[in-house]
Amino acid sequence: MNAQYWAQTERQKLCDLLEAVGPEASTLCEGWSTAHLAAHLVLRERKPLAALGIIFGGAFARHTERTTKRLAAKPFEGLIRKLRKGPPLLLKRIDGQMNVLEYTVHHEDVRRAAGEWEERKGLDELQEIIWKIQKRSAHLMARKLEDIDLTLSRPSGETARVSESGRQVTLTGEPIELAMFMTGRRDKALVEISGDDSAVTEMRSGKLGY
């Protein structure tokens, strides 16, 4: 499976969509227009010190937010050109592992904010790549949920145990849908939640993320 190929494919599809909808369209990222999203992606790859707030929060996050707003005010076409070029040379070798989930989720952020949308088909290899990532990362994304024994499940029946203590709950959907849910896009993710009633409530409203 070629994660780098899919990272590039999702990058170019996102850039195509950004060009189509323009800089002021909505996204699923709260408070962000498409210009802010493009600026975030450029900042993340090309100004790593300025992007520290994405990970660490606090004063770093405030600095990142200010830098993102300044970058978002620049010509939209220039931001898209930078995105199309891909990551800087030093990061190209890890483009797949660094960006395949990022660009897949943000592609969906723009698709699903536009109104009516449908789940994309013909992405079997990408789904497998995202599934492997979810099996590793879902534990981190769910760590702030209280007393949850979480299992991820695909419609095919394949499962992954995320945690092994607490109230039992199962999240079922295709890997991209699971990724959308686990990264906080719960209202726009095509998933089913089953298990202990209180655990289901926690999955729907508890805190997800880093």
Secondary structure, DSSP 8 states (H G I E B T S, - for coil): --HHHHHHHHHHHHHHHHHHH-TT-B-SSTT-BHHHHHHHHHHHHH-TTTTTHHHH-HHHHHHHHHHHHHHHTS-HHHHHHHHHH-S-GGGGGGHHHHHHHHHHHHHHHHHHHTS------S-HHHHHHHHHHHHHHHHHHTTTSSSEEEEEE-TTS-EEE---SSEEEEEES-HHHHHHHHTT-GGG---EEEE-HHHHHHHHHS----
